[in-house]
Amino acid sequence: MELEHMVHMANQIALFFQPYPREEAVAGVANHLQKFWEPRMRKQIVAYVSGGGAGLSDLALEAVKRIH
């Protein structure tokens, strides 16, 4: 999958959880990525974050670090 599309999707998920308390929001995004993203997508986004994760919201970035 195109990286730009994955970043957009992760940011959209983070946007949904943004109103929640911080810890709950991070856990919610991480849980969504674990449950609904296929392993190849998770591996790709984790590698992207390892390289800096430009363009990801803070919430999405933190959640991806948790699934690492």
Long-range contacts (C-beta under 8 A, 24 or more apart in sequence): 1-40, 1-41, 1-44, 3-44, 3-48, 4-55, 6-41, 6-44, 6-45, 6-48, 7-45, 7-48, 7-55, 7-56, 7-60, 10-45, 10-56, 10-57, 10-60, 10-63, 10-64, 11-55, 11-56, 11-57, 11-60, 13-60, 14-56, 14-57, 14-59, 14-60, 14-63, 15-57, 17-59, 18-59, 25-59, 26-59, 26-62, 26-63, 26-66, 27-63, 27-66, 28-63, 29-59, 29-60, 29-62, 29-63, 30-63, 30-64, 30-66, 30-67, 33-63, 33-64, 33-67, 34-67, 42-67
